[in-house]
Amino acid sequence: MTPQKIINNLIQIKNHLLKPKIMTFLKKNYYTFCFLFISTILVAQQPPKKVDAILQNINTATLTTKILYDRVFSIAHLDTFNDSTNVSNTKYFEQAVNELYNASEHQKFMPYKTLRTFYTSKANYNTLDIGIVNANFQQLNYVATNENLGALKVVNEEVEKINNQ
């Protein structure tokens, strides 16, 4: 018998012996795996505190734009969009508008699904749809890595001004 045949036989024996053991292990621990999976989802889905609840000690009435970009989890990264190549597409445009809509607490802009009703028909050829978002928004002056560099600090899960900055 050649060494290759011996190796192949050993692999087949190993696979034959391990498969029932793995299946038995999975069957015995099925409910444990389900519990771990569901508990992971539940923990991951706990909503974070709203930014405005954290900002109780800060006067948000002074926001001139009424759009606090820190209210949303930024996917479009509008705060750095003009720092690099300005390339966008429909999905990015909708994400940007939706972030601004949520950051303004639904006071400005519109939901992206409503925005879609204004799109021109795809059957209308020889046209070019252009969407432009020209919006001012505000952000918190908070530096998590070094609070002294910003104007805000976190105390007991609330934001406070540093030296009235």
Protein Blocks (a to p, Z undefined) as FASTA:
>chain_A
ZZklmmmmmmmmmmmmmmmmmmmmmmmmmmmmmmmmmmmmmmmmpccddfklmmmmpcfk
lpmnlpafklpccfklmmlmmmmccdddfklmmmmmmmmmmmnnomggcdfklmmmmpcc
fklghiacddddddddddddddfklmklmmbdceehiacdehhZZ
